[in-house]
Amino acid sequence: MYPRRRSDRRRRSNTDRDWEVPDPYLDWVPDDREYIPKFKFPVVPLVALGLIVGLLVAAQMSHTTFMQSAFGHLGLHHGQPPHHPRPHPTAKPTAQPTVSPTPTAPGGAAAMDCILTVPANPLSPRGLATPYQIGSGCSEANPDLQAFVQATILDPATGKIAVYEPLVITAGTTPAVAPVVPRLPADAVVNLLFGFNGNILTLVGTNDSLRQAGCVSGLDGSPFGQVSYCNGAAFFQAADAAVAVGKLKIPAAGTGKDGLECPTTRSFTLIDQDQSDNVTTRYLLTANGQTAQKNTANLARLAGATTVTNGSDNALVNFFLDPALGCAPFTAPDLSNPGQMGTSQALDELAAAAAQTASIALTPVNDPMTMENGAFSVRKTNLYRQGVDQPLLPAGANTTANAQAYCTDMVNIQTARLDLDKAFTAGAPSPVPSLGNNLFTFLAARLSASFGNLNCKNYGLTDPVTLTLDANGVATHAALSAAMQTSTGGPARSSLAPTTPPGTPSTGGPAAASASPSPSPSASASPSPG
């Protein structure tokens, strides 16, 4: 299993002190930006389960509201159409400070789209501690429209790594408690990853902050949708270099209770139709709609606040599957929660790159987030892979073969392990009890939905899951067909091996499949507060 890193509680050297968080908190004054020291899936066809983006979670859900349906990505949000990013320009850097638009009451699919204002100098300590603002009528108090930000920070000189959770507030409000201002090494390399519980999250900059931070939200006219990243290529290049020379040590995956290697975000035993998406960040939400970082001090200060979370594959493995199998995630000091360790999407990707050695799952061209206006796209898939440190597809990759092989491995590898692990997952809590009554039935439903949303039937495969639903549409039993399947209609492994190291993706045009899959209808369910 992943060995948990422990805080160094002895007196630190000057180098170690660079990672410390100052004792005082800072209050953020929105007007002048001065800093003042002070202290179910419903009863519908199975494919309508929707894009279960991983899920997420609230660990210790006694005061947690699970803020996104597990099926959020292509889910129907209270009658909204399925998630399928429409042509929509990605956010461009702005020369002048950008103010969130006046809140409106959007209707239709647009009601699930939001704007997030990125503060000036977002990679700096002050920028990390300046709240992001969600606008365009959206609110962090709305479970379906919450945005989240996660930072992972590397000291390239020492290889030390840390995490930090920048705060998102609703435009027009102030933080319930001012964010902790981290102290970073002089040459720290900061990575930002974004998650969203709605449809399309558009980043808007302040004083050219998007360009300065190298933020990417997809292609012009074809955004990823829920996710974005800033400084991703530079961060992972520095992290990979630190790993190569032995400065950054990645813990071994370890062995689960089932006798197999603990799953990673690149394991076919875990992935779904849109792997490696969204973050593990959690915030506190007060009764009056203000947010604060979730840390030990704020939990004591904000009695009655609930925990809000981002639907995430990473959270699914870190907070649910790992505990069920006796595994543990890669953690690092959390600079937003002094003295504690924390997880991050970037840490999970570094761990997966180091530990996943066989049957490696990499983001495919039939992932709805990487399709370009309904067609397979090597260019957009590589842009997404770059943000999570995955090897790139060659420019001339056979996209049909890529999609077909992903479906085949998902069906054959994941079904067998789900069946094997039932002894451990059937007794584990479900991330969303309104969808599956335990972790096993939830994972089985998630696999079945992924089969539909990736259009795996196009390759001669059959759904390996048969669900039994109760009167409320909750999966209470799942029968698995673990017989190996052989896909048809094209070479299953042709042109699949990624040959380009992570870096700038191909600038060539998108390679479209002859028959582009379209997202299947899907359903969303809003979990009840835990």
Buried (B, 14 or more C-beta within 10 A) or exposed (E): BBEEBEEEEEEEEEEEEBBEBEEEBBBBEBEEEEBEEEEBBBEBEBBBBBBBBBBBBBBEBEBBBBBBBBBBBBBBBEEBBBBBBBEBEBBEBBEEEBEBEEBEEBEEBBBBBBBBBBBBBBBBBBBBBBBBBBBBBBBBBBBBBBBBBBBBBBBBBBBBBBBBBBBBBBBEBBBBBBBBBBBBBEEBBBBBBBBBBBBBBBBBBBBBBBEBBBBBBBBEEBBBBBBBBBBBBBBBBBBBBBBEEEBBEBBBBBBBBBEBBBBBBBBBBBBBBBBBBBBBBBBBBBEEBBBBBBBEBBBEEBEEBBBBBBBBBBBBBBBBBBBBBBBBBBBBBBBBBBEEBBBBBBBBBBBBBBBBEEEBBBBBBBBBBBBBBBBBBBBBBBBBBBBBBBBBBBBEBBBBBBBBBBBBBBBBBBBBBBBBBBEBBBEBBBBBBBBBBBBBBBBBBBBBBBBBBBBBBBBBBEBBBEBEBEEEBBBEBBEBEBEEBEBEEBEBEBBBEBEBEBEEBBEEEBBBBEEBBEBBBBBBBBBEBB
